Amino acid sequence: MKPFDYLRPASVEEAIAVWTPDAAYLGGGTNLVDLMKTGALHPGKLIDLNRLLGLDLIEMLADGSTRIGAMVRNADLAHDAGFAATFPMIAEALLSGASGQLRNVATVGGNLMQRSRCAYFQDPYSACNRRTPGVGCDAKEGDNRSHAILGFSDACIATNPSDFCVSLAALDAVVEVHGPRGRRDIPYADLHRLPGQTPEKETALEAGDLVLAIRLPSDAAAFRLNARYLKVRERTSFAFALVSAAAALRLEGGKIAAARLALGAVAAKPWRVPAAEAMLVGQSPGPALFARAAAMASAGAAPSGDNLYKIELARRTAARALSMAAAGTPTRMPALPASPFGEPAHV
């Protein structure tokens, strides 16, 4: 591992002031430290955020929105009884990721910023435009069965690995950041970028920006009775998604009054198609309707390599997630959160 400077600022303002172009912010370190050990990343300075006060709070705000500090641990958020009851889809997504030990350390801000799990990005000896612009993309001719089917380019076919982010995208979250230009809000839909010809520009954050918190709007809680996260993976725990889906419905009089649907592990950002949600409104929930919505949500999908199977898998996963949501949020978390093999919902 390359030698680096280690700083522990006492305030957000100090953290931003000591940032330099070769620096990296450190939260739980569950992703960053791994990449430093392999040599995929080699920052010259780590700025440890763990002493910063006020970033580890879960707050209900006066306008009805919910604010989650960037240093809240994944496990603490998922197991917070009030939060899990209000946003069960987010809790289920969090509990489907990594392992219990990692969730105890990982932060929600770090989850937003985690890097691609593409093996060629993580290997410093492979060509990766995302890691080193202009060198090429070894994934295009390599092991790419888990790579993107939507929004990819010739420069990069990697996917976003987060479960948490898929549920945030479905619920119109907002990200609070602070940086050299001051504080500002970024709609979650605009946080992650598609690769285009500049895959190294992964997010809308600017140099030195620090994520402070995530806000969920007041109307997101209206989906709590019919909200599920479904994750299809090669084993039922400690594995990244091949495809995932966050689905939430608001039912009134047997009809769908509002709907949310986002797909994960299909692109470099969580994939949401508002038109697919709009077609559900005013309809009676059912398999045929959900299949049509799932097809619309994945419209334009194409293989980026040896992953043609992911197109049909994405459609089936989205349709099943909608059916699970229509059946109702379980009164308790399934024994295998987000798994298609988990226990059925009990409403």
C-alpha positions as a Markdown table, in Angstrom:
| # | Residue | x | y | z |
|---|---|---|---|---|
| 1 | Met | 0.0 | 0.0 | 0.0 |
| 2 | Lys | 1.3 | 3.5 | -0.9 |
| 3 | Pro | 2.1 | 5.7 | 2.1 |
| 4 | Phe | -0.4 | 8.4 | 2.9 |
| 5 | Asp | -1.1 | 11.2 | 5.3 |
| 6 | Tyr | -3.9 | 10.6 | 7.9 |
| 7 | Leu | -6.0 | 13.5 | 9.2 |
| 8 | Arg | -8.8 | 13.7 | 11.7 |
| 9 | Pro | -10.6 | 17.0 | 11.4 |
| 10 | Ala | -12.8 | 18.3 | 14.2 |
| 11 | Ser | -15.5 | 19.9 | 12.0 |
| 12 | Val | -17.0 | 19.7 | 8.5 |
| 13 | Glu | -15.4 | 23.0 | 7.6 |
| 14 | Glu | -12.0 | 21.8 | 8.7 |
| 15 | Ala | -12.5 | 18.6 | 6.7 |
| 16 | Ile | -13.2 | 20.6 | 3.5 |
| 17 | Ala | -10.4 | 23.0 | 4.2 |
| 18 | Val | -7.7 | 20.3 | 4.4 |
| 19 | Trp | -9.0 | 18.5 | 1.3 |
| 20 | Thr | -6.5 | 18.4 | -1.7 |
| 21 | Pro | -6.9 | 16.8 | -5.1 |
| 22 | Asp | -5.1 | 13.6 | -4.0 |
| 23 | Ala | -7.2 | 13.2 | -0.8 |
| 24 | Ala | -10.1 | 10.9 | 0.0 |
| 25 | Tyr | -12.7 | 11.1 | 2.7 |
| 26 | Leu | -12.9 | 8.1 | 5.0 |
| 27 | Gly | -16.1 | 6.9 | 6.7 |
| 28 | Gly | -16.4 | 3.2 | 7.5 |
| 29 | Gly | -13.7 | 2.3 | 4.9 |
| 30 | Thr | -15.3 | -0.9 | 3.9 |
| 31 | Asn | -14.8 | -0.1 | 0.2 |
| 32 | Leu | -12.0 | 2.5 | 0.1 |
| 33 | Val | -9.6 | 0.5 | 2.2 |
| 34 | Asp | -10.1 | -2.6 | 0.2 |
| 35 | Leu | -9.3 | -0.7 | -3.0 |
| 36 | Met | -6.2 | 0.8 | -1.4 |
| 37 | Lys | -4.9 | -2.6 | -0.4 |
| 38 | Thr | -5.3 | -3.9 | -4.0 |
| 39 | Gly | -3.6 | -0.8 | -5.4 |
| 40 | Ala | -6.7 | 0.2 | -7.5 |
| 41 | Leu | -6.8 | 3.5 | -5.5 |
| 42 | His | -3.9 | 5.2 | -3.9 |
| 43 | Pro | -4.9 | 8.5 | -2.3 |
| 44 | Gly | -2.1 | 10.6 | -0.8 |
| 45 | Lys | -4.2 | 11.7 | 2.1 |
| 46 | Leu | -7.1 | 10.2 | 4.1 |
| 47 | Ile | -9.5 | 12.6 | 5.9 |
| 48 | Asp | -11.2 | 10.6 | 8.6 |
| 49 | Leu | -14.8 | 11.8 | 9.2 |
| 50 | Asn | -15.6 | 9.8 | 12.3 |
| 51 | Arg | -15.0 | 12.6 | 14.8 |
| 52 | Leu | -17.4 | 15.0 | 13.1 |
| 53 | Leu | -20.4 | 15.8 | 15.3 |
| 54 | Gly | -24.0 | 15.6 | 14.1 |
| 55 | Leu | -23.5 | 13.4 | 11.0 |
| 56 | Asp | -24.7 | 10.2 | 12.8 |
| 57 | Leu | -28.3 | 11.3 | 13.4 |
| 58 | Ile | -31.6 | 10.1 | 12.1 |
| 59 | Glu | -34.0 | 13.0 | 12.3 |
| 60 | Met | -37.7 | 13.7 | 11.5 |
| 61 | Leu | -37.9 | 17.3 | 10.3 |
| 62 | Ala | -40.6 | 19.8 | 10.7 |
| 63 | Asp | -41.8 | 19.5 | 7.1 |
| 64 | Gly | -42.3 | 15.8 | 7.5 |
| 65 | Ser | -39.2 | 14.7 | 5.7 |
| 66 | Thr | -36.6 | 12.4 | 7.2 |
| 67 | Arg | -32.9 | 13.3 | 7.4 |
| 68 | Ile | -30.2 | 10.6 | 7.6 |
| 69 | Gly | -26.7 | 11.8 | 8.5 |
| 70 | Ala | -23.9 | 10.5 | 6.3 |
| 71 | Met | -22.1 | 8.8 | 9.1 |
| 72 | Val | -25.1 | 6.7 | 10.2 |
| 73 | Arg | -24.1 | 3.1 | 10.1 |
| 74 | Asn | -26.0 | 0.8 | 7.7 |
| 75 | Ala | -27.0 | -1.6 | 10.5 |
| 76 | Asp | -28.1 | 1.2 | 12.8 |
| 77 | Leu | -30.4 | 2.7 | 10.1 |
| 78 | Ala | -31.9 | -0.7 | 9.1 |
| 79 | His | -32.6 | -1.7 | 12.7 |
| 80 | Asp | -34.0 | 1.6 | 13.8 |
| 81 | Ala | -37.6 | 0.6 | 14.6 |
| 82 | Gly | -39.2 | 3.9 | 13.6 |
| 83 | Phe | -37.2 | 4.2 | 10.4 |
| 84 | Ala | -37.8 | 0.6 | 9.3 |
| 85 | Ala | -41.5 | 0.9 | 9.9 |
| 86 | Thr | -41.7 | 4.0 | 7.9 |
| 87 | Phe | -39.3 | 3.0 | 5.1 |
| 88 | Pro | -39.3 | -0.8 | 5.1 |
| 89 | Met | -38.1 | -1.0 | 1.5 |
| 90 | Ile | -34.9 | 0.8 | 2.5 |
| 91 | Ala | -34.4 | -1.3 | 5.6 |
| 92 | Glu | -34.8 | -4.5 | 3.5 |
| 93 | Ala | -32.3 | -3.2 | 0.9 |
| 94 | Leu | -29.7 | -2.4 | 3.5 |
| 95 | Leu | -30.1 | -5.8 | 5.2 |
| 96 | Ser | -29.6 | -7.6 | 1.9 |
| 97 | Gly | -26.2 | -6.1 | 1.4 |
| 98 | Ala | -22.7 | -7.3 | 2.6 |
| 99 | Ser | -22.6 | -9.1 | 6.0 |
| 100 | Gly | -23.6 | -8.2 | 9.5 |
| 101 | Gln | -20.1 | -7.3 | 10.4 |
| 102 | Leu | -19.7 | -4.9 | 7.4 |
| 103 | Arg | -23.1 | -3.3 | 8.0 |
| 104 | Asn | -22.0 | -2.5 | 11.5 |
| 105 | Val | -19.1 | -0.4 | 10.1 |
| 106 | Ala | -20.3 | 0.9 | 6.7 |
| 107 | Thr | -21.9 | 4.3 | 6.6 |
| 108 | Val | -24.8 | 5.4 | 4.5 |
| 109 | Gly | -22.7 | 8.2 | 2.9 |
| 110 | Gly | -20.0 | 5.7 | 2.0 |
| 111 | Asn | -22.7 | 3.5 | 0.5 |
| 112 | Leu | -23.7 | 6.3 | -1.9 |
| 113 | Met | -20.1 | 6.7 | -2.9 |
| 114 | Gln | -19.0 | 3.1 | -3.2 |
| 115 | Arg | -17.1 | 2.3 | -6.4 |
| 116 | Ser | -17.8 | -0.3 | -9.1 |
| 117 | Arg | -17.3 | -4.0 | -8.3 |
| 118 | Cys | -16.1 | -4.6 | -11.9 |
| 119 | Ala | -13.1 | -6.9 | -11.5 |
| 120 | Tyr | -11.2 | -4.9 | -14.1 |
| 121 | Phe | -11.7 | -1.7 | -12.1 |
| 122 | Gln | -10.5 | -3.3 | -9.0 |
| 123 | Asp | -7.4 | -4.8 | -10.6 |
| 124 | Pro | -4.7 | -2.2 | -11.1 |
| 125 | Tyr | -3.1 | -4.3 | -13.9 |
| 126 | Ser | -6.2 | -4.3 | -16.1 |
| 127 | Ala | -7.2 | -1.5 | -18.5 |
| 128 | Cys | -10.1 | 0.5 | -17.0 |
| 129 | Asn | -11.2 | 3.9 | -18.3 |
| 130 | Arg | -13.1 | 4.5 | -15.0 |
| 131 | Arg | -9.9 | 4.2 | -13.0 |
| 132 | Thr | -7.4 | 5.5 | -15.6 |
| 133 | Pro | -9.1 | 7.5 | -18.4 |
| 134 | Gly | -8.1 | 6.6 | -22.0 |
| 135 | Val | -6.5 | 3.2 | -21.4 |
| 136 | Gly | -9.5 | 1.1 | -22.6 |
| 137 | Cys | -12.0 | -1.3 | -21.0 |
| 138 | Asp | -10.8 | -4.9 | -20.5 |
| 139 | Ala | -14.3 | -5.9 | -19.3 |
| 140 | Lys | -15.7 | -5.6 | -22.9 |
| 141 | Glu | -13.7 | -8.7 | -23.9 |
| 142 | Gly | -13.5 | -10.3 | -20.5 |
| 143 | Asp | -15.8 | -11.7 | -17.8 |
| 144 | Asn | -18.8 | -9.5 | -18.2 |
| 145 | Arg | -21.8 | -11.6 | -17.4 |
| 146 | Ser | -22.8 | -9.3 | -14.5 |
| 147 | His | -22.3 | -6.1 | -16.4 |
| 148 | Ala | -24.6 | -3.4 | -17.7 |
| 149 | Ile | -27.6 | -3.8 | -20.0 |
| 150 | Leu | -28.7 | -0.2 | -19.9 |
| 151 | Gly | -27.0 | 3.2 | -20.2 |
| 152 | Phe | -23.5 | 1.7 | -20.9 |
| 153 | Ser | -21.0 | 3.0 | -23.5 |
| 154 | Asp | -18.0 | 1.9 | -25.4 |
| 155 | Ala | -15.9 | 3.4 | -22.7 |
| 156 | Cys | -17.4 | 1.5 | -19.7 |
| 157 | Ile | -19.9 | -1.3 | -19.1 |
| 158 | Ala | -19.7 | -1.4 | -15.3 |
| 159 | Thr | -22.8 | -1.3 | -13.0 |
| 160 | Asn | -23.5 | 0.5 | -9.7 |
| 161 | Pro | -23.2 | -2.1 | -6.9 |
| 162 | Ser | -25.4 | -0.5 | -4.2 |
| 163 | Asp | -28.7 | -1.9 | -2.9 |
| 164 | Phe | -29.4 | 1.1 | -0.7 |
| 165 | Cys | -29.1 | 3.5 | -3.6 |
| 166 | Val | -31.8 | 1.6 | -5.6 |
| 167 | Ser | -34.4 | 2.2 | -2.8 |
| 168 | Leu | -33.3 | 5.8 | -2.5 |
| 169 | Ala | -33.8 | 6.4 | -6.2 |
| 170 | Ala | -37.3 | 5.0 | -6.0 |
| 171 | Leu | -38.3 | 7.3 | -3.2 |
| 172 | Asp | -36.9 | 10.6 | -4.6 |
| 173 | Ala | -34.2 | 11.1 | -2.0 |
| 174 | Val | -32.2 | 14.3 | -1.9 |
| 175 | Val | -28.4 | 14.4 | -1.1 |
| 176 | Glu | -27.1 | 17.3 | 1.0 |
| 177 | Val | -23.4 | 18.2 | 0.2 |
| 178 | His | -21.0 | 20.8 | 1.5 |
| 179 | Gly | -17.9 | 21.8 | -0.4 |
| 180 | Pro | -15.7 | 24.7 | -1.4 |
| 181 | Arg | -18.7 | 26.3 | -3.1 |
| 182 | Gly | -20.8 | 25.9 | 0.1 |
| 183 | Arg | -23.8 | 23.8 | 0.8 |
| 184 | Arg | -26.3 | 22.6 | -1.9 |
| 185 | Asp | -28.8 | 19.8 | -2.5 |
| 186 | Ile | -28.5 | 17.3 | -5.3 |
| 187 | Pro | -31.6 | 15.3 | -6.3 |
| 188 | Tyr | -30.7 | 11.6 | -5.9 |
| 189 | Ala | -31.6 | 11.0 | -9.6 |
| 190 | Asp | -28.8 | 13.4 | -10.6 |
| 191 | Leu | -26.1 | 12.1 | -8.2 |
| 192 | His | -24.7 | 9.2 | -10.3 |
| 193 | Arg | -23.7 | 9.7 | -13.9 |
| 194 | Leu | -23.9 | 7.3 | -16.9 |
| 195 | Pro | -20.4 | 6.7 | -18.3 |
| 196 | Gly | -20.6 | 8.2 | -21.8 |
| 197 | Gln | -17.0 | 8.9 | -22.8 |
| 198 | Thr | -16.0 | 10.1 | -19.3 |
| 199 | Pro | -16.7 | 7.1 | -17.0 |
| 200 | Glu | -14.1 | 8.5 | -14.5 |
| 201 | Lys | -16.7 | 11.2 | -13.7 |
| 202 | Glu | -18.9 | 8.9 | -11.6 |
| 203 | Thr | -21.1 | 11.5 | -9.7 |
| 204 | Ala | -22.3 | 15.1 | -9.8 |
| 205 | Leu | -20.0 | 15.9 | -6.8 |
| 206 | Glu | -17.4 | 18.5 | -7.4 |
| 207 | Ala | -13.8 | 18.5 | -6.1 |
| 208 | Gly | -13.8 | 18.6 | -2.3 |
| 209 | Asp | -17.5 | 18.0 | -1.9 |
| 210 | Leu | -18.5 | 16.1 | 1.2 |
| 211 | Val | -21.8 | 14.3 | 1.6 |
| 212 | Leu | -23.5 | 15.5 | 4.8 |
| 213 | Ala | -26.9 | 13.7 | 4.7 |
| 214 | Ile | -29.7 | 12.1 | 2.7 |
| 215 | Arg | -33.3 | 13.5 | 3.0 |
| 216 | Leu | -36.4 | 11.5 | 2.2 |
| 217 | Pro | -39.5 | 13.6 | 1.3 |
| 218 | Ser | -42.6 | 13.5 | 3.4 |
| 219 | Asp | -44.6 | 11.7 | 0.8 |
| 220 | Ala | -42.2 | 8.7 | 0.7 |
| 221 | Ala | -43.7 | 7.4 | 3.9 |
| 222 | Ala | -47.0 | 7.0 | 2.1 |
| 223 | Phe | -45.7 | 3.8 | 0.5 |
| 224 | Arg | -44.8 | 2.0 | 3.8 |
| 225 | Leu | -47.7 | -0.5 | 3.6 |
| 226 | Asn | -46.8 | -1.8 | 0.1 |
| 227 | Ala | -43.1 | -1.6 | -0.4 |
| 228 | Arg | -40.5 | -4.3 | -1.1 |
| 229 | Tyr | -36.9 | -4.8 | -2.3 |
| 230 | Leu | -36.0 | -7.9 | -4.3 |
| 231 | Lys | -32.4 | -8.9 | -5.0 |
| 232 | Val | -31.4 | -11.8 | -7.4 |
| 233 | Arg | -27.8 | -13.0 | -6.8 |
| 234 | Glu | -25.7 | -16.1 | -7.1 |
| 235 | Arg | -26.0 | -16.9 | -3.4 |
| 236 | Thr | -28.4 | -15.7 | -0.8 |
| 237 | Ser | -26.0 | -13.6 | 1.3 |
| 238 | Phe | -22.8 | -11.6 | 1.1 |
| 239 | Ala | -23.2 | -11.3 | -2.7 |
| 240 | Phe | -23.8 | -8.4 | -5.1 |
| 241 | Ala | -26.9 | -8.3 | -7.2 |
| 242 | Leu | -27.2 | -9.7 | -10.7 |
| 243 | Val | -30.4 | -7.7 | -10.9 |
| 244 | Ser | -32.5 | -6.0 | -8.2 |
| 245 | Ala | -35.7 | -4.0 | -8.0 |
| 246 | Ala | -37.3 | -1.6 | -5.5 |
| 247 | Ala | -41.0 | -1.4 | -5.8 |
| 248 | Ala | -43.6 | 0.6 | -3.9 |
| 249 | Leu | -47.3 | 1.2 | -4.3 |
| 250 | Arg | -49.9 | 3.3 | -2.7 |
| 251 | Leu | -53.3 | 1.5 | -3.0 |
| 252 | Glu | -56.7 | 3.1 | -2.6 |
| 253 | Gly | -59.9 | 1.3 | -3.1 |
| 254 | Gly | -58.2 | -1.6 | -4.8 |
| 255 | Lys | -56.5 | 0.6 | -7.4 |
| 256 | Ile | -53.0 | 1.9 | -7.6 |
| 257 | Ala | -52.9 | 5.5 | -6.7 |
| 258 | Ala | -49.1 | 6.0 | -6.9 |
| 259 | Ala | -46.2 | 3.7 | -7.9 |
| 260 | Arg | -42.4 | 3.7 | -7.6 |
| 261 | Leu | -40.1 | 1.3 | -9.4 |
| 262 | Ala | -36.3 | 1.3 | -9.7 |
| 263 | Leu | -33.9 | -1.3 | -11.0 |
| 264 | Gly | -30.4 | -2.1 | -9.7 |
| 265 | Ala | -27.3 | -3.7 | -11.1 |
| 266 | Val | -28.4 | -3.0 | -14.7 |
| 267 | Ala | -26.5 | 0.3 | -15.2 |
| 268 | Ala | -23.9 | 2.7 | -13.7 |
| 269 | Lys | -26.7 | 4.2 | -11.7 |
| 270 | Pro | -30.1 | 3.0 | -10.3 |
| 271 | Trp | -32.5 | 2.8 | -13.3 |
| 272 | Arg | -35.9 | 4.4 | -13.0 |
| 273 | Val | -38.4 | 5.1 | -15.8 |
| 274 | Pro | -41.2 | 7.4 | -14.6 |
| 275 | Ala | -43.4 | 6.3 | -17.6 |
| 276 | Ala | -43.4 | 2.8 | -16.2 |
| 277 | Glu | -44.7 | 4.1 | -12.9 |
| 278 | Ala | -47.3 | 6.3 | -14.5 |
| 279 | Met | -48.8 | 3.4 | -16.5 |
| 280 | Leu | -49.7 | 1.7 | -13.2 |
| 281 | Val | -51.7 | 4.5 | -11.8 |
| 282 | Gly | -55.4 | 4.0 | -11.8 |
| 283 | Gln | -55.1 | 0.3 | -12.6 |
| 284 | Ser | -55.9 | -2.8 | -10.5 |
| 285 | Pro | -52.8 | -4.6 | -9.5 |
| 286 | Gly | -52.1 | -7.9 | -11.2 |
| 287 | Pro | -49.4 | -10.0 | -13.0 |
| 288 | Ala | -50.2 | -8.8 | -16.5 |
| 289 | Leu | -50.1 | -5.2 | -15.6 |
| 290 | Phe | -46.8 | -5.6 | -13.7 |
| 291 | Ala | -45.3 | -7.5 | -16.6 |
| 292 | Arg | -46.1 | -4.6 | -18.9 |
| 293 | Ala | -44.6 | -2.1 | -16.5 |
| 294 | Ala | -41.5 | -4.2 | -16.1 |
| 295 | Ala | -41.0 | -4.3 | -19.8 |
| 296 | Met | -41.4 | -0.6 | -20.1 |
| 297 | Ala | -38.9 | -0.1 | -17.2 |
| 298 | Ser | -36.3 | -2.1 | -19.0 |
| 299 | Ala | -37.0 | -0.8 | -22.5 |
| 300 | Gly | -33.9 | -0.4 | -24.6 |
| 301 | Ala | -31.9 | -3.0 | -22.7 |
| 302 | Ala | -29.1 | -4.7 | -24.7 |
| 303 | Pro | -26.3 | -7.0 | -23.8 |
| 304 | Ser | -22.9 | -5.4 | -23.2 |
| 305 | Gly | -21.2 | -8.8 | -23.4 |
| 306 | Asp | -22.1 | -12.3 | -22.3 |
| 307 | Asn | -25.1 | -11.0 | -20.3 |
| 308 | Leu | -28.1 | -11.4 | -22.6 |
| 309 | Tyr | -29.8 | -13.3 | -19.8 |
| 310 | Lys | -30.0 | -10.2 | -17.6 |
| 311 | Ile | -32.6 | -8.5 | -19.8 |
| 312 | Glu | -35.2 | -11.2 | -19.1 |
| 313 | Leu | -34.0 | -11.5 | -15.5 |
| 314 | Ala | -34.5 | -7.7 | -15.0 |
| 315 | Arg | -38.1 | -7.8 | -16.4 |
| 316 | Arg | -39.0 | -10.8 | -14.2 |
| 317 | Thr | -37.4 | -9.3 | -11.1 |
| 318 | Ala | -39.2 | -6.0 | -11.6 |
| 319 | Ala | -42.6 | -7.7 | -12.1 |
| 320 | Arg | -42.1 | -9.9 | -9.1 |
| 321 | Ala | -41.0 | -7.0 | -6.9 |
| 322 | Leu | -44.2 | -5.2 | -7.9 |
| 323 | Ser | -46.3 | -8.3 | -7.1 |
| 324 | Met | -44.6 | -8.6 | -3.7 |
| 325 | Ala | -45.3 | -4.9 | -3.0 |
| 326 | Ala | -48.9 | -5.4 | -3.9 |
| 327 | Ala | -49.2 | -8.3 | -1.4 |
| 328 | Gly | -48.1 | -5.9 | 1.3 |
| 329 | Thr | -45.1 | -5.1 | 3.4 |
| 330 | Pro | -44.4 | -7.9 | 5.9 |
| 331 | Thr | -45.2 | -7.2 | 9.5 |
| 332 | Arg | -41.6 | -8.4 | 10.3 |
| 333 | Met | -38.5 | -8.5 | 8.2 |
| 334 | Pro | -38.1 | -11.7 | 6.2 |
| 335 | Ala | -35.5 | -14.1 | 7.5 |
| 336 | Leu | -33.7 | -13.6 | 4.1 |
| 337 | Pro | -34.2 | -9.9 | 3.3 |
| 338 | Ala | -34.8 | -9.2 | -0.3 |
| 339 | Ser | -34.3 | -12.8 | -1.3 |
| 340 | Pro | -36.7 | -14.6 | -3.7 |
| 341 | Phe | -36.3 | -17.5 | -1.3 |
| 342 | Gly | -37.4 | -15.5 | 1.7 |
| 343 | Glu | -40.6 | -16.2 | 3.6 |
| 344 | Pro | -43.8 | -14.9 | 2.1 |
| 345 | Ala | -45.2 | -11.6 | 3.2 |
| 346 | His | -47.6 | -11.7 | 6.2 |
| 347 | Val | -50.0 | -8.7 | 6.1 |
